[in-house]
Amino acid sequence: MTTTLPPTRTASASRGAVTELTDHALLHRALRSGLRMAGRAVTGVALDDPCDPARQRELVRWTAGVLVEVRAHAALRRELEAAVSRAVLPGAGNDRGMASDAGMASDAGTASDAALDASLARARRALLVFARDASAGAPLLAVALTELAALVDDRLDAEEAGVLPLVDAHVPAAERDRAVRTARRLLPAGQDAFTLPWLLDACHPAERVAVLRTASRSARLVLRFTSARHGRMRDAVLGLPW
């Protein structure tokens, strides 16, 4: 599908202030906080926090949206790693050490992707149970989301330390744009209605003005019609009156 999200910026991948919806730092922050929020909420439900059908539906919507973004980000990382390999390895010549290091990194990335895929599959299965029966599914989903959040934290730490600096150093902007388009091409229709307000919600108050000022017209239009609805969903996830 065509997304209203412009290409993701990688230069600000550190945890400093962000100025655009497309900063990688903001996406990482939203992934971390989105998984933790869902995990805490369903853990509370497992411990008998109130969860009427309306809150249950919002928890399902929130968790499903975050899981889609986790999978999309894994696809983006694979595309960026491939772009780094294409840029760096041709210059390696006969340097067997560099080739060996690249092979080891590829093996490690494959194992990490397999672990993420398995964790995502467990979370999706648990979410299906939770959607049918909150009491029965909450313990399963709480465990699955806690496991997934820890795995995603480790992957994002590694990406910030290793992958993104190489992307900034070696991958042209046009190649980064292609990677983003490829990674987000197969997202469900309407995903931006979740993603854009979710990203804006992850901004610190001082960042929101700059982020909104730099957002595209189409992104601002989506935010205009989805932010209030997203806020109600977030409050329901948090167990607040909504």
Buried (B, 14 or more C-beta within 10 A) or exposed (E): EEBBBBBBBBEBBEEEBBBBBBBBBBBBBBBBBBBBBBBBBBBBBBEEBEBEEEBBBBBBBBBBBBBBBBBBBBBBBBBBBBBBBEBBEEEEEEEEEBEEEBEEBEEEBEEBBEBBEEBBEBBBBBBBBBBEEBEEBBBBBBBBBBBBBEBBBEBBEBBBEEBBBBBBEBBEEEBBEBBBBBBBEEBEEEBBBBBBBBBBBBBEEEBEEBBBEBBBEBBBEBBEEBBEEBEBBBBBBBBEEB
